[in-house]
């Protein structure tokens, strides 16, 4: 019986960019939860899915 390969979520790697040997985050980290939690970027706000912290953008 062949063992199935585990696949990483497709959207996960869209939050990071690679430049040479360095990997950087594209989105901002949540100020309440810490550096391990990235905030989702919407057209008018940034949102943390864990603690529901929201920052609205000006404009």
Secondary structure, DSSP 8 states (H G I E B T S, - for coil): ---------TTGGGGEEEETTEEEESS-EETTTEEEEE-EE-SSEEE-TTT--EEE---
